[in-house]
């Protein structure tokens, strides 16, 4: 009879421990995937700050030039024409040539 009581006590302890572990896992899941993101979104909405004007000015700027002058010719003429377009139509280092086949 003592072994039966001991077995019931261990079984009850095991069941309550399993329920405790599942409860802690559910609380952890709820906190990690519900509460923390909501708090982060609320904080971001509260401060409403973005990049400053100085930060935006530091970003590199690129302008794309139209390279529609490229014709279907043999490779030597095409490379020479592309080089002429890249050198002639763009005025700055930050100007890039956008070829017609890349724009579609």
Buried (B, 14 or more C-beta within 10 A) or exposed (E): EEEEEEEEEEEEEEEEEEEEEEEEEEEEEEEEEEEEEEEEEEEEEEEEEEEEEEEEEEEEEEEEBEBEEBEEEEEEEEEEBBEEBBEEBBEEEEBEBEEEEEEE
